[in-house]
Amino acid sequence: MRIHLLVLDGVFDLGLAALTDTLTTANELAPTLPDAPPPVVLTLVGVRRRVRTAQGLVVPVKPADAVPVPDIVLVPALGAKMPDALAARLALPDVRDAGAVLRRWSQGGASTGAACTGTFVLAESALLDGQRATTSWWLAPLFRQRYPRVTLDESRMLVNADGVTTAGAALAHLDLALGVVRSRSPALAALAARYLLVEARGSQAEFVIPDHLAHADPVVERFEAWARQNLANGFSLGEAARSVGASERTLARRLRGVLGKSPLSYFQDLRIERAVHLLRTGSDSVDRIAAQIGYADGVTLRTLLRRKLGRGVRELRARS
């Protein structure tokens, strides 16, 4: 299998290393398996002759127009991690040129993938239009604003769509690389994960800081402040709308546009965030914590924790 890493100037060092080292480790481990898959041929490719990482290290790349069409092309993250810096970085000409290369290789039969801010480069190519995708959780509002044709689920760590795979923030590069290995050999992927001490993880939801996302819009930010003061009370859309100075329809539209959620869904996210904090920092019973955030009993809270985070009370407390 031929895999190209399309590396742009200012690439996120950790992301590039995670992809290269995970795929290389899998190659080294493959001969230990009875049914070893053929090795991956890994090539670092660029759309510029000189490429440096965000930390200033030189990346030896081959010109994109001088290599054959790969089976898979992966785009590691850019070093720009915050919305304004990322938007400025995406406006540079090499991103446009990278999009053209990605489209050409895709038309030639290559599957594509990206992680963290690399998903924005992939989205710029329009290859994600009409597809499901994930990205770095704190950049979800910017992603929705720039790419309304993409169905975003930032709670997911890895999303596989038609010929395209996207992964979440930072260390999700590991999940992306292991996903590629898994497509060839589940046994090899499991072995590589054990050597690299990578636990199975399907969600970014546990790491999301909801109020960080709310700052992308003043109406959403005011709603978040109101919600935190009313977690123990029953949810009222009318009361929330009056508090933030907007109509119910406007509030719902702004929440959907920024967070991809209804007001009630975001309110429940804040309740879950508070519950996790209380579980990890105190010794109150689940029933008592449930009452503090407005749920009738601990059974409801346990069910929501499992559904939203994929973890139970015992697991959450063990990780504190």
Secondary structure in CASP SS format (residue, H / E / C, confidence):
PFRMAT SS
TARGET T0000
AUTHOR 0000-0000-0000
METHOD secondary structure of the structure
MODEL  1
M C 1.00
R E 1.00
I E 1.00
H E 1.00
L E 1.00
L E 1.00
V C 1.00
L C 1.00
D C 1.00
G C 1.00
V E 1.00
F C 1.00
D H 1.00
L H 1.00
G H 1.00
L H 1.00
A H 1.00
A H 1.00
L H 1.00
T H 1.00
D H 1.00
T H 1.00
L H 1.00
T H 1.00
T H 1.00
A H 1.00
N H 1.00
E H 1.00
L H 1.00
A H 1.00
P H 1.00
T H 1.00
L C 1.00
P C 1.00
D C 1.00
A C 1.00
P C 1.00
P C 1.00
P C 1.00
V C 1.00
V E 1.00
L E 1.00
T E 1.00
L E 1.00
V E 1.00
G E 1.00
V C 1.00
R C 1.00
R C 1.00
R C 1.00
V E 1.00
R E 1.00
T E 1.00
A C 1.00
Q C 1.00
G C 1.00
L C 1.00
V E 1.00
V E 1.00
P C 1.00
V C 1.00
K E 1.00
P E 1.00
A H 1.00
D H 1.00
A H 1.00
V C 1.00
P C 1.00
V C 1.00
P C 1.00
D C 1.00
I E 1.00
V E 1.00
L E 1.00
V E 1.00
P C 1.00
A C 1.00
L E 1.00
G C 1.00
A C 1.00
K C 1.00
M C 1.00
P H 1.00
D H 1.00
A H 1.00
L H 1.00
A H 1.00
A H 1.00
R H 1.00
L H 1.00
A C 1.00
L C 1.00
P H 1.00
D H 1.00
V H 1.00
R H 1.00
D H 1.00
A H 1.00
G H 1.00
A H 1.00
V H 1.00
L H 1.00
R H 1.00
R H 1.00
W H 1.00
S H 1.00
Q H 1.00
G C 1.00
G C 1.00
A C 1.00
S E 1.00
T E 1.00
G E 1.00
A E 1.00
A E 1.00
C C 1.00
T C 1.00
G H 1.00
T H 1.00
F H 1.00
V H 1.00
L H 1.00
A H 1.00
E H 1.00
S C 1.00
A C 1.00
L C 1.00
L C 1.00
D C 1.00
G C 1.00
Q C 1.00
R E 1.00
A E 1.00
T C 1.00
T C 1.00
S C 1.00
W H 1.00
W H 1.00
L H 1.00
A H 1.00
P H 1.00
L H 1.00
F H 1.00
R H 1.00
Q H 1.00
R H 1.00
Y C 1.00
P C 1.00
R C 1.00
V C 1.00
T E 1.00
L E 1.00
D C 1.00
E C 1.00
S C 1.00
R E 1.00
M C 1.00
L E 1.00
V E 1.00
N E 1.00
A C 1.00
D C 1.00
G C 1.00
V E 1.00
T E 1.00
T E 1.00
A E 1.00
G C 1.00
A C 1.00
A C 1.00
L C 1.00
A H 1.00
H H 1.00
L H 1.00
D H 1.00
L H 1.00
A H 1.00
L H 1.00
G H 1.00
V H 1.00
V H 1.00
R H 1.00
S H 1.00
R H 1.00
S C 1.00
P H 1.00
A H 1.00
L H 1.00
A H 1.00
A H 1.00
L H 1.00
A H 1.00
A H 1.00
R H 1.00
Y H 1.00
L H 1.00
L C 1.00
V C 1.00
E C 1.00
A C 1.00
R C 1.00
G C 1.00
S E 1.00
Q C 1.00
A H 1.00
E H 1.00
F H 1.00
V C 1.00
I C 1.00
P H 1.00
D H 1.00
H H 1.00
L H 1.00
A H 1.00
H C 1.00
A C 1.00
D C 1.00
P H 1.00
V H 1.00
V H 1.00
E H 1.00
R H 1.00
F H 1.00
E H 1.00
A H 1.00
W H 1.00
A H 1.00
R H 1.00
Q H 1.00
N C 1.00
L C 1.00
A C 1.00
N C 1.00
G C 1.00
F C 1.00
S C 1.00
L H 1.00
G H 1.00
E H 1.00
A H 1.00
A H 1.00
R H 1.00
S H 1.00
V H 1.00
G C 1.00
A C 1.00
S C 1.00
E H 1.00
R H 1.00
T H 1.00
L H 1.00
A H 1.00
R H 1.00
R H 1.00
L H 1.00
R H 1.00
G H 1.00
V H 1.00
L H 1.00
G C 1.00
K C 1.00
S C 1.00
P H 1.00
L H 1.00
S H 1.00
Y H 1.00
F H 1.00
Q H 1.00
D H 1.00
L H 1.00
R H 1.00
I H 1.00
E H 1.00
R H 1.00
A H 1.00
V H 1.00
H H 1.00
L H 1.00
L H 1.00
R H 1.00
T H 1.00
G C 1.00
S C 1.00
D C 1.00
S C 1.00
V H 1.00
D H 1.00
R H 1.00
I H 1.00
A H 1.00
A H 1.00
Q H 1.00
I C 1.00
G C 1.00
Y C 1.00
A C 1.00
D C 1.00
G H 1.00
V H 1.00
T H 1.00
L H 1.00
R H 1.00
T H 1.00
L H 1.00
L H 1.00
R H 1.00
R H 1.00
K H 1.00
L H 1.00
G C 1.00
R C 1.00
G C 1.00
V H 1.00
R H 1.00
E H 1.00
L H 1.00
R H 1.00
A H 1.00
R C 1.00
S C 1.00
END
